[in-house]
């Protein structure tokens, strides 16, 4: 039986992905800071393995990843880095702590899990790492500045490790959805670009993309027809025009 370890598994995209892979016959491991929600999901998934932790705590991450892999004879078929945080608002109106949390979870936490998982991915033929990036990783997005910057970092790390880790038969890729209906986007303040483009994707759409990503050999997986079209335009439209488009979409 193949296995997948999912961070941010207690709700939203992580939860939907865990349910999807369990239905496909995979063993799922659940990581999240919400112990109560994890336990409830574990029961729903017939006793799936879970561990409550903060992904910014490397020692806790290392112990958890090792425990899950050892249940599978040291193998880890897939890792889905889904844990993340999204704070919306003008840069100067968000607190330094909110910016720091965005970078700590979205970048440091993701890096911690990848690093801890490497020995087990290396020992598993055709292993996969799937990182949660975003449409906001294509062009810096106003009112999502720190989040956008964190997803640029995820995109860059994904591209670098995709090349580095080919030597170990590990394929590293990312998912790049447009805006998804999750607890992170269910807020009173919605960024103008989100209002204009719409929050049309649901968590299950991203879970399906994660399923395809365990077998496709693509580095980036754009999700949602409007964003796929924008990605195609990104290859042919001059940067000055792309900047103008983002300006118009983001005006208050």
Kinemage of the C-alpha trace (Angstrom):
@kinemage 1
@onewidth
@group {chain A} dominant
@subgroup {mainchain}
@vectorlist {calphas} color= white
{ca unk a 1} P 0.000 0.000 0.000
{ca unk a 2} L 1.333 3.419 -0.943
{ca unk a 3} L 1.422 6.171 1.655
{ca unk a 4} L 1.262 9.956 1.786
{ca unk a 5} L 2.085 12.351 4.622
{ca unk a 6} L 0.018 15.550 4.606
{ca unk a 7} L 0.677 18.720 6.597
{ca unk a 8} L -2.165 21.115 7.361
{ca unk a 9} L -4.412 18.056 7.268
{ca unk a 10} L -7.016 19.112 9.831
{ca unk a 11} L -9.081 21.322 7.537
{ca unk a 12} L -9.497 22.770 4.050
{ca unk a 13} L -7.302 21.445 1.261
{ca unk a 14} L -5.261 19.148 3.510
{ca unk a 15} L -8.365 17.452 4.880
{ca unk a 16} L -9.944 17.072 1.435
{ca unk a 17} L -6.702 15.546 0.124
{ca unk a 18} L -6.480 13.085 3.012
{ca unk a 19} L -10.057 11.917 2.377
{ca unk a 20} L -9.420 11.625 -1.376
{ca unk a 21} L -6.228 9.554 -1.035
{ca unk a 22} L -7.768 7.326 1.637
{ca unk a 23} L -10.626 6.535 -0.748
{ca unk a 24} L -8.037 5.645 -3.395
{ca unk a 25} L -6.573 3.037 -1.061
{ca unk a 26} L -3.523 4.946 0.208
{ca unk a 27} L -2.339 5.013 3.795
{ca unk a 28} L -2.477 8.618 4.967
{ca unk a 29} L -0.525 10.374 7.693
{ca unk a 30} L -1.979 13.550 9.136
{ca unk a 31} L -0.005 16.473 10.564
{ca unk a 32} L -1.519 19.691 11.912
{ca unk a 33} L -1.431 21.850 15.026
{ca unk a 34} L -5.153 21.260 15.734
{ca unk a 35} L -5.110 18.038 17.765
{ca unk a 36} L -8.873 17.836 18.220
{ca unk a 37} L -9.645 18.222 14.511
{ca unk a 38} L -6.906 15.722 13.633
{ca unk a 39} L -8.337 13.118 15.980
{ca unk a 40} L -11.811 13.585 14.497
{ca unk a 41} L -10.460 13.185 10.972
{ca unk a 42} L -8.449 10.132 12.001
{ca unk a 43} L -11.628 8.492 13.280
{ca unk a 44} L -13.418 9.414 10.039
{ca unk a 45} L -10.594 7.750 8.107
{ca unk a 46} L -10.749 4.490 10.087
{ca unk a 47} L -7.901 5.285 12.435
{ca unk a 48} L -5.443 7.085 10.173
{ca unk a 49} L -2.103 7.905 11.792
{ca unk a 50} L -1.845 11.491 13.034
{ca unk a 51} L 0.375 13.776 15.056
{ca unk a 52} L -0.371 17.274 16.328
{ca unk a 53} L 2.593 19.633 15.958
{ca unk a 54} L 3.808 23.024 14.811
{ca unk a 55} L 5.710 22.676 11.532
{ca unk a 56} L 8.116 25.419 12.652
{ca unk a 57} L 9.352 23.070 15.425
{ca unk a 58} L 11.976 21.040 13.563
{ca unk a 59} L 12.572 18.458 16.288
{ca unk a 60} L 8.852 17.699 16.533
{ca unk a 61} L 8.641 17.470 12.742
{ca unk a 62} L 11.638 15.149 12.546
{ca unk a 63} L 10.191 12.806 15.173
{ca unk a 64} L 6.761 12.720 13.515
{ca unk a 65} L 8.049 12.115 9.987
{ca unk a 66} L 10.309 9.330 11.244
{ca unk a 67} L 7.445 7.691 13.174
{ca unk a 68} L 5.170 7.667 10.132
{ca unk a 69} L 7.857 6.411 7.783
{ca unk a 70} L 8.863 3.621 10.148
{ca unk a 71} L 5.283 2.354 10.076
{ca unk a 72} L 5.925 1.835 6.360
{ca unk a 73} L 9.332 0.122 6.597
{ca unk a 74} L 11.117 3.426 6.181
{ca unk a 75} L 9.342 4.302 2.929
{ca unk a 76} L 7.506 7.517 2.066
{ca unk a 77} L 5.805 7.522 -1.331
{ca unk a 78} L 4.523 11.084 -1.215
{ca unk a 79} L 4.744 14.200 0.914
{ca unk a 80} L 2.151 16.950 0.531
{ca unk a 81} L 3.187 20.227 2.149
{ca unk a 82} L -0.182 21.885 2.601
{ca unk a 83} L 0.230 23.715 5.922
{ca unk a 84} L 0.073 27.459 5.409
{ca unk a 85} L -1.320 30.739 6.623
{ca unk a 86} L -2.849 33.653 4.715
{ca unk a 87} L -3.162 37.199 6.082
{ca unk a 88} L -4.890 39.705 3.813
{ca unk a 89} L -4.568 43.473 3.973
{ca unk a 90} L -2.271 46.347 3.097
{ca unk a 91} L 1.297 45.518 4.102
{ca unk a 92} L 1.609 48.352 6.621
{ca unk a 93} L -1.741 47.532 8.263
{ca unk a 94} L -0.773 43.990 9.129
{ca unk a 95} L 1.369 43.475 12.224
{ca unk a 96} L 5.015 42.416 12.117
{ca unk a 97} L 3.914 39.243 13.881
{ca unk a 98} L 1.488 38.419 11.055
{ca unk a 99} L 4.208 38.867 8.444
{ca unk a 100} L 6.618 36.774 10.511
{ca unk a 101} L 4.043 34.018 10.951
{ca unk a 102} L 3.437 33.904 7.198
{ca unk a 103} L 7.121 33.392 6.444
{ca unk a 104} L 7.664 31.021 9.377
{ca unk a 105} L 4.888 28.603 8.445
{ca unk a 106} L 4.807 28.922 4.660
{ca unk a 107} L 8.571 28.783 4.155
{ca unk a 108} L 10.387 27.618 7.286
{ca unk a 109} L 7.764 25.033 8.181
{ca unk a 110} L 7.630 23.652 4.655
{ca unk a 111} L 11.429 23.466 4.533
{ca unk a 112} L 11.515 21.647 7.885
{ca unk a 113} L 9.172 18.928 6.676
{ca unk a 114} L 10.989 18.438 3.370
{ca unk a 115} L 14.352 18.202 5.133
{ca unk a 116} L 13.072 15.690 7.688
{ca unk a 117} L 11.408 13.597 4.985
{ca unk a 118} L 14.409 13.419 2.655
{ca unk a 119} L 16.011 10.183 3.964
{ca unk a 120} L 12.726 8.307 3.573
{ca unk a 121} L 11.903 9.794 0.185
{ca unk a 122} L 15.393 8.876 -0.990
{ca unk a 123} L 14.821 5.247 -0.004
{ca unk a 124} L 11.489 5.058 -1.851
{ca unk a 125} L 11.442 4.504 -5.627
{ca unk a 126} L 9.678 7.280 -7.571
{ca unk a 127} L 8.898 9.325 -4.446
{ca unk a 128} L 7.010 12.600 -4.732
{ca unk a 129} L 7.065 15.938 -2.957
{ca unk a 130} L 4.064 18.161 -3.617
{ca unk a 131} L 4.306 21.719 -2.322
{ca unk a 132} L 1.379 24.096 -2.002
{ca unk a 133} L 2.231 27.187 -4.002
{ca unk a 134} L -0.298 29.639 -5.442
{ca unk a 135} L -1.321 31.808 -8.343
{ca unk a 136} L 0.174 34.573 -6.189
{ca unk a 137} L 3.616 33.102 -6.960
{ca unk a 138} L 3.467 34.331 -10.568
{ca unk a 139} L 3.315 38.075 -9.916
{ca unk a 140} L 3.558 39.986 -6.624
{ca unk a 141} L -0.021 40.418 -5.431
{ca unk a 142} L -1.127 43.577 -3.576
{ca unk a 143} L -2.944 43.037 -0.261
{ca unk a 144} L -1.296 39.615 -0.163
{ca unk a 145} L 2.295 40.857 -0.204
{ca unk a 146} L 3.852 38.569 2.408
{ca unk a 147} L 1.778 35.594 1.338
{ca unk a 148} L 2.727 36.203 -2.284
{ca unk a 149} L 6.405 36.492 -1.341
{ca unk a 150} L 6.223 33.248 0.627
{ca unk a 151} L 4.743 31.433 -2.352
{ca unk a 152} L 7.468 32.821 -4.642
{ca unk a 153} L 9.895 31.187 -2.219
{ca unk a 154} L 7.988 27.897 -2.410
{ca unk a 155} L 8.066 28.064 -6.193
{ca unk a 156} L 11.806 28.705 -6.218
{ca unk a 157} L 12.524 25.911 -3.752
{ca unk a 158} L 10.369 23.535 -5.786
{ca unk a 159} L 12.191 24.310 -9.022
{ca unk a 160} L 15.624 23.946 -7.404
{ca unk a 161} L 14.859 20.660 -5.639
{ca unk a 162} L 13.180 19.256 -8.737
{ca unk a 163} L 16.579 19.438 -10.412
{ca unk a 164} L 18.720 18.540 -7.387
{ca unk a 165} L 16.732 15.517 -6.298
{ca unk a 166} L 16.359 13.860 -9.684
{ca unk a 167} L 19.579 12.083 -8.719
{ca unk a 168} L 17.604 10.372 -5.931
{ca unk a 169} L 14.546 9.554 -8.057
{ca unk a 170} L 12.470 12.121 -6.141
{ca unk a 171} L 10.141 14.290 -8.209
{ca unk a 172} L 9.404 17.668 -6.606
{ca unk a 173} L 6.482 19.737 -7.879
{ca unk a 174} L 3.958 22.291 -6.698
{ca unk a 175} L 0.267 23.067 -6.994
{ca unk a 176} L -0.652 26.585 -8.063
{ca unk a 177} L -4.350 27.165 -7.497
{ca unk a 178} L -6.132 30.439 -7.918
{ca unk a 179} L -8.282 31.359 -4.938
{ca unk a 180} L -9.876 28.459 -3.045
{ca unk a 181} L -12.857 28.445 -0.696
{ca unk a 182} L -11.222 27.453 2.601
{ca unk a 183} L -11.195 28.805 6.179
{ca unk a 184} L -8.226 30.984 5.143
{ca unk a 185} L -10.285 32.861 2.549
{ca unk a 186} L -13.510 32.974 4.571
{ca unk a 187} L -12.776 36.365 6.095
{ca unk a 188} L -14.427 39.759 6.331
{ca unk a 189} L -11.573 41.450 4.459
{ca unk a 190} L -11.145 40.065 0.950
{ca unk a 191} L -8.341 41.335 -1.267
{ca unk a 192} L -9.623 43.262 -4.331
{ca unk a 193} L -7.946 40.839 -6.737
{ca unk a 194} L -9.876 38.001 -5.101
{ca unk a 195} L -13.139 39.918 -5.372
{ca unk a 196} L -12.599 40.535 -9.090
{ca unk a 197} L -11.330 37.100 -10.065
{ca unk a 198} L -13.635 35.251 -7.703
{ca unk a 199} L -13.043 32.484 -5.184
{ca unk a 200} L -14.388 29.693 -7.352
{ca unk a 201} L -12.270 26.663 -6.512
{ca unk a 202} L -13.096 24.296 -3.666
{ca unk a 203} L -10.725 22.167 -1.618
{ca unk a 204} L -11.713 19.038 -3.526
{ca unk a 205} L -10.453 20.620 -6.777
{ca unk a 206} L -6.993 20.919 -5.273
{ca unk a 207} L -7.172 17.404 -3.814
{ca unk a 208} L -7.819 16.088 -7.322
{ca unk a 209} L -4.810 18.041 -8.606
{ca unk a 210} L -2.675 16.510 -5.841
{ca unk a 211} L -3.819 13.073 -6.985
{ca unk a 212} L -2.714 13.795 -10.545
{ca unk a 213} L 0.567 15.226 -9.259
{ca unk a 214} L 1.668 11.879 -7.797
{ca unk a 215} L 1.918 10.466 -11.314
{ca unk a 216} L 2.380 13.448 -13.677
{ca unk a 217} L 5.853 14.689 -14.512
{ca unk a 218} L 5.230 18.418 -14.375
{ca unk a 219} L 6.949 20.905 -12.082
{ca unk a 220} L 4.047 23.346 -11.777
{ca unk a 221} L 0.376 22.388 -11.711
{ca unk a 222} L -1.854 25.452 -12.298
{ca unk a 223} L -5.404 24.859 -11.087
{ca unk a 224} L -8.517 26.577 -12.432
{ca unk a 225} L -9.280 27.515 -16.025
{ca unk a 226} L -8.907 31.318 -15.592
{ca unk a 227} L -5.498 30.896 -13.971
{ca unk a 228} L -4.359 28.373 -16.583
{ca unk a 229} L -5.223 30.970 -19.231
{ca unk a 230} L -3.278 33.629 -17.333
{ca unk a 231} L -0.289 31.290 -17.110
{ca unk a 232} L -0.326 30.885 -20.885
{ca unk a 233} L -0.518 34.659 -21.299
{ca unk a 234} L 2.362 35.022 -18.865
{ca unk a 235} L 4.616 33.358 -21.418
{ca unk a 236} L 3.798 35.786 -24.219
{ca unk a 237} L 2.661 39.061 -22.610
{ca unk a 238} L 5.403 41.605 -21.768
{ca unk a 239} L 6.037 42.177 -18.064
{ca unk a 240} L 4.875 45.783 -18.342
{ca unk a 241} L 1.428 44.634 -19.430
{ca unk a 242} L 1.278 41.951 -16.708
{ca unk a 243} L 2.068 44.617 -14.144
{ca unk a 244} L -0.688 46.822 -15.526
{ca unk a 245} L -3.167 43.933 -15.343
{ca unk a 246} L -2.298 43.264 -11.707
{ca unk a 247} L -2.610 46.969 -10.928
{ca unk a 248} L -6.118 47.095 -12.374
{ca unk a 249} L -7.214 43.880 -10.652
{ca unk a 250} L -5.924 45.048 -7.267
{ca unk a 251} L -7.250 48.587 -7.097
{ca unk a 252} L -9.452 49.344 -4.116
